[in-house]
Amino acid sequence: MIQGKTYVRKTEQGALRVGDLDVSLDSVVIAYQQGYSAETIQQLYPALTLEEVYGAVAFYLANEVEVDQYLQRQESRWQQLRHSAATDPSPVVAQLRSLAQSGNRAAP
C-alpha cells in the first residue's frame, strides 16, 4: 500500500517547517508568492529537495487561508520581538551600541 508523504510539520512551538533541516514554511511560501518557481526556491534553500518544495507549495495551496493567517501571526510575532529588542536590548546589544556610539564620536 502506498503511503502519502507529509512535507510540512508543526514544531512544539507551533512553527511550520519543511524538510529534515527545518526550513520554515514561511520562507517557501513567501518565495512562491513572489513568483519564484519551485526550482528556484529549491536553489534558494538547498537543504530542501525539489519534491519537498513542491510538497510545501501543494500544502500551501490546499490550506491557503490557514497558512495566510499563520503568516500574519508570524509577522506579528516578529514585529513584537523587534520592538522588544529595540526598547529593551540585551546587555550585549546595549554594550555594542554604546561602543559604536563612542567610536562614532571619536572619529574626525
C-alpha positions as a LaTeX table, in Angstrom:
\begin{tabular}{lrrr}
\hline
Residue & $x$ (\AA) & $y$ (\AA) & $z$ (\AA) \\
\hline
Met1 & 0.00 & 0.00 & 0.00 \\
Ile2 & 1.29 & 3.46 & $-0.89$ \\
Gln3 & 1.60 & 5.89 & 1.99 \\
Gly4 & 1.20 & 9.63 & 1.45 \\
Lys5 & 4.16 & 11.75 & 2.46 \\
Thr6 & 3.98 & 14.63 & 4.87 \\
Tyr7 & 6.03 & 17.59 & 3.72 \\
Val8 & 5.02 & 20.15 & 6.34 \\
Arg9 & 5.07 & 19.57 & 10.07 \\
Lys10 & 4.35 & 21.69 & 13.12 \\
Thr11 & 7.00 & 22.07 & 15.82 \\
Glu12 & 6.23 & 22.05 & 19.53 \\
Gln13 & 6.40 & 25.85 & 19.41 \\
Gly14 & 3.78 & 25.94 & 16.64 \\
Ala15 & 6.09 & 26.82 & 13.75 \\
Leu16 & 5.51 & 25.14 & 10.39 \\
Arg17 & 8.64 & 23.51 & 8.96 \\
Val18 & 9.65 & 21.73 & 5.75 \\
Gly19 & 12.40 & 19.15 & 5.23 \\
Asp20 & 14.82 & 17.41 & 7.53 \\
Leu21 & 16.70 & 20.63 & 8.35 \\
Asp22 & 13.53 & 22.51 & 9.36 \\
Val23 & 13.33 & 25.22 & 6.70 \\
Ser24 & 10.44 & 27.50 & 7.63 \\
Leu25 & 7.30 & 27.13 & 5.56 \\
Asp26 & 7.20 & 30.94 & 5.69 \\
Ser27 & 10.33 & 31.10 & 3.51 \\
Val28 & 8.98 & 28.74 & 0.88 \\
Val29 & 5.53 & 30.35 & 0.73 \\
Ile30 & 6.85 & 33.91 & 0.56 \\
Ala31 & 9.19 & 32.95 & $-2.28$ \\
Tyr32 & 6.27 & 31.25 & $-4.06$ \\
Gln33 & 4.07 & 34.33 & $-3.55$ \\
Gln34 & 6.84 & 36.47 & $-5.04$ \\
Gly35 & 6.62 & 34.38 & $-8.20$ \\
Tyr36 & 9.66 & 32.15 & $-7.82$ \\
Ser37 & 9.43 & 28.72 & $-9.43$ \\
Ala38 & 9.80 & 25.59 & $-7.35$ \\
Glu39 & 13.19 & 25.02 & $-8.96$ \\
Thr40 & 14.38 & 28.49 & $-7.97$ \\
Ile41 & 13.04 & 28.06 & $-4.42$ \\
Gln42 & 14.97 & 24.81 & $-4.17$ \\
Gln43 & 18.12 & 26.67 & $-5.25$ \\
Leu44 & 17.44 & 29.34 & $-2.61$ \\
Tyr45 & 17.01 & 26.65 & 0.04 \\
Pro46 & 19.34 & 23.80 & $-0.95$ \\
Ala47 & 18.51 & 21.94 & 2.27 \\
Leu48 & 15.20 & 21.11 & 0.57 \\
Thr49 & 14.68 & 18.67 & $-2.26$ \\
Leu50 & 12.58 & 19.72 & $-5.22$ \\
Glu51 & 9.97 & 17.22 & $-4.05$ \\
Glu52 & 9.82 & 18.91 & $-0.64$ \\
Val53 & 9.39 & 22.33 & $-2.25$ \\
Tyr54 & 6.53 & 21.07 & $-4.40$ \\
Gly55 & 5.03 & 19.37 & $-1.33$ \\
Ala56 & 5.22 & 22.60 & 0.66 \\
Val57 & 3.64 & 24.58 & $-2.18$ \\
Ala58 & 0.88 & 21.98 & $-2.51$ \\
Phe59 & 0.29 & 22.18 & 1.25 \\
Tyr60 & 0.04 & 25.97 & 0.98 \\
Leu61 & $-2.40$ & 25.82 & $-1.93$ \\
Ala62 & $-4.57$ & 23.26 & $-0.14$ \\
Asn63 & $-4.59$ & 25.32 & 3.09 \\
Glu64 & $-4.17$ & 28.85 & 1.77 \\
Val65 & $-6.46$ & 30.64 & 4.24 \\
Glu66 & $-4.96$ & 28.91 & 7.28 \\
Val67 & $-1.38$ & 29.41 & 6.08 \\
Asp68 & $-2.02$ & 33.09 & 5.33 \\
Gln69 & $-3.39$ & 33.50 & 8.87 \\
Tyr70 & $-0.32$ & 31.69 & 10.22 \\
Leu71 & 1.97 & 34.02 & 8.23 \\
Gln72 & 0.15 & 37.05 & 9.66 \\
Arg73 & 0.62 & 35.70 & 13.19 \\
Gln74 & 4.31 & 35.07 & 12.50 \\
Glu75 & 4.78 & 38.62 & 11.17 \\
Ser76 & 3.06 & 39.98 & 14.26 \\
Arg77 & 5.39 & 37.96 & 16.49 \\
Trp78 & 8.44 & 39.26 & 14.61 \\
Gln79 & 7.22 & 42.84 & 14.99 \\
Gln80 & 6.78 & 42.29 & 18.74 \\
Leu81 & 10.26 & 40.80 & 19.01 \\
Arg82 & 11.82 & 43.67 & 17.03 \\
His83 & 10.01 & 46.21 & 19.21 \\
Ser84 & 11.08 & 44.42 & 22.38 \\
Ala85 & 14.70 & 44.22 & 21.20 \\
Ala86 & 14.71 & 47.92 & 20.30 \\
Thr87 & 13.16 & 49.10 & 23.57 \\
Asp88 & 14.85 & 46.64 & 25.93 \\
Pro89 & 18.05 & 45.35 & 24.32 \\
Ser90 & 20.08 & 42.57 & 25.86 \\
Pro91 & 23.16 & 43.70 & 27.83 \\
Val92 & 25.42 & 42.58 & 24.99 \\
Val93 & 23.49 & 44.61 & 22.39 \\
Ala94 & 23.41 & 47.64 & 24.71 \\
Gln95 & 27.19 & 47.39 & 25.18 \\
Leu96 & 27.80 & 47.06 & 21.42 \\
Arg97 & 25.59 & 50.08 & 20.73 \\
Ser98 & 27.45 & 52.07 & 23.37 \\
Leu99 & 30.81 & 51.12 & 21.85 \\
Ala100 & 29.57 & 52.01 & 18.36 \\
Gln101 & 28.35 & 55.41 & 19.53 \\
Ser102 & 31.57 & 56.22 & 21.37 \\
Gly103 & 33.55 & 55.17 & 18.31 \\
Asn104 & 31.48 & 57.49 & 16.12 \\
Arg105 & 32.17 & 60.43 & 18.44 \\
Ala106 & 35.92 & 59.83 & 18.29 \\
Ala107 & 36.01 & 59.94 & 14.51 \\
Pro108 & 37.05 & 63.29 & 12.92 \\
\hline
\end{tabular}
